[in-house]
Amino acid sequence: MIGLTLKQLRYFEALARHQHFGRAAEACAISQPALSLQIKELEGMFHAPLVERGARQVRLTPIGERLLEKSRQILLAVEELDDLVRASQGPLAGRLRLGIIPTVAPYFLPTIIAALSHRLPELDLELREAVTRSLISDLQEGNLDVAVVALPVSEPSLTEFSLFEEDFVLVRPAADTGKPVPNATTLQAMRLLLLEEGHCFRDQALSFCQFGESQPRQLMEGSSLSTLVQMVGAGMGVTLIPEMAVGFETRSAQVSVDRFPHPRPSRTIGMIWRRSNPLSDQLMQIGAIIRAVGQRSAESD
């Protein structure tokens, strides 16, 4: 097919991802008319419409869906060719697209940025905060290079690299200070505050409380750990938060923070990336840098 370009495939993939001409054009740093023209040229090559144009969003036609699948394969292959060149040039430099989950980002991301800026000054970090499911999808589609998540994710196409372990702590209203720390069975009868569905930390907390497939009868949800802690301070229930969040989230809340007896609930924080990524050796080195600062942070707490 004469005339088909990588630029057109990138524009089409952006339109499919954002389902809106304006947002796709903004993501591609071009004008909306220019994007529309490129899509029309693509449709002319295929002699068929690739998208259904609606008032608020666009949808792919069947041939558009097939083109999207092939486009992502091609763009990922080109991305990995670029990475192969970068891998042959020594220490990692240039753009690195890093994803990170919301229950880690506010507390550990500044440490990651400082460590990588010091050790790899030529690295240009592009950051995205999202839940694990979205980060995995972005990795598999080539929109991210690496992500920091809770392990395991158990995806055969991804490499997992453990960084550190951290405990969960119990946050209760200040009036509960000094009371016995409830065990998992006792927590089942309490009003438990958890993150909304989609957060892996929610699933980990439910697992510790041994709810299995059932949901707590007295469950309340929040959109962030900050919201949960403030709800606890208002006397609305109890919650679990990761240890790294304690200093940040509890400094202005009237709450009590307690450690659970052994065996304590915990999680493994790690990095994941595509097994096919030619930068795997460099990503291992980045992982070693982050692991070292994570361990030092844990020892100083």
TIKOLVO-181832 format. One record per residue (C-alpha): x, y, z. Coordinates in steps of 0.02 Angstrom, whole numbers, plus 50000, padded with zeros to 5 digits. Each point is the difference from the previous one (the first is absolute). Example, Ala and Ser with C-alpha at 12.3 -4.5 7.8 and 13.67 -1.06 7.14 Angstrom:
// TIKOLVO-181832
506154977550390500695017249967
***
This chain:
// TIKOLVO-181832
500005000050000500955015249935499975015550108499564992350169501095007950135500434996750181499365017450039498284995549935499994984150102500475009850157498615012449968498754986149970500544990750158499815016150101498265002749930499504982250044500715002050176499175016850038498424997149896499945018749966500815010449864500395014850112500824989950139500964989349876500645015549910500555007550165500914984050047500895000249831500415018650013499145004349836498435009349952498344990949989499785004049812501744992849967499564984050092498344998649909500905001949834501214986050041498574988450050499075004149839501564995949900500114983350088498184996549961500335004449819501404987149993498844986650069498515005849897498954997950157499555009850157501114996050149498995009350132498195004450034499945018550038498805004350141499575016450085501044996250156501134985649954500564989049858499884981149985501034988549892499204990749856500414981449980501415004049879500575013750118500124987150140501084988949890501105014749953500195004850183500634982650045501295000349860500485018050033500404996550182501064985049951500965010649875500225014850117500584988750141501274991749884500665017049947500095005550182501014984550043501185003249854500325017350072500294992150170501214987549924501055014549936499925008350172500504983750085501584999149894500565017450053500394996650184499125008350149498185003549969499625017649940498535008949920498164996950029499414986950125498114998450020499684994550179498314995150070499654998850186498494995050106499115013350106500404991450166501875002049966500165015849894499765013950130501164991950126501424991949903500035008949832501055014850063501304987550061500014991249831500195016349905501425006150112500964983649989499844998449810500415018349971501604997750101500554983549923499335002349822499975018849967499664997649813498394990750035498385009249959498584992950104498215000849938498814995050139498254992850006499014995650156498654986849977499314983950073500914983849962498794994049867500245015849897501894999650019500084982049940498965004449848501125014849960501564989250016499304986749885499485012949871501695008750005499395016250080501114997450154501764993250021499914994650183498815000950147500134999450190498614989250071499604987450135500584982549953499594987449938499055004849843500194982749923500025005649818501074988349892500495014249882500745010650142501604998850101499815002850188501415007650105499765001050188500505016350086499504998550183498714993750123498935011250110498734997050137498225006450013499495009350157498315002650083499295017650010498645002850132499195015350077501075008650132498754994450133500564981949969501795003650052500624986550117498634987649960500504982349948500424998649816498644989849913500474984549903499344995649828498464991550069499555014850112500205012149854498624990849908498745006750126500635018049991499565013849878501424998549876500505014549887500804994649836500535007249834498814998749853500004984649891501464999249878501345003450129501084984950039500235006550179498144997550028500144981749949501514997550113499085007450150498474989149967501134984849986500805003550170498285001850079499574983049925498415005549914500324988649852498735002949862498755008550116499975018650037499985007750174498265004650060500625016650070501095005949858500325018149952501075005349854501165014649965500915006049845501705001950085500964995450157499865018350054498114998849993499994983850099501095007050139498945015750015498444989150009500804990150141500415016350090498175004649988499534983950090499264991249849500984983850018501744992549986501164997149854501654992149947501365010249914501774995649942501385004750120500795012249877498415010650006499925002150190501045015850022499205008649852498184995550030499825000550190500895016250044498405010449996498724986750050499374995550172500414981649987500934986050085501254989449902500384982250055501034985649934499204983049985500774985250092500964987349896499654994049870499705017849942499095004149838501245006349871500305002449816501464998649880500375015549896500884996749836500285005049821499264992049845500415001749815499754990649837501104984649984500345005149820500695017150050501815001549938500365011450149499754985950125501805000550062499905018950026498324998250088500794987350116501325013150043498655012950033499124987450109501604997350100500155018850029498195001450059500164984350108501515007350089499155016550043498414990850050500964989250122500895015250073498345008750022499284984950090501514998950117499865018550046498144998750046
***
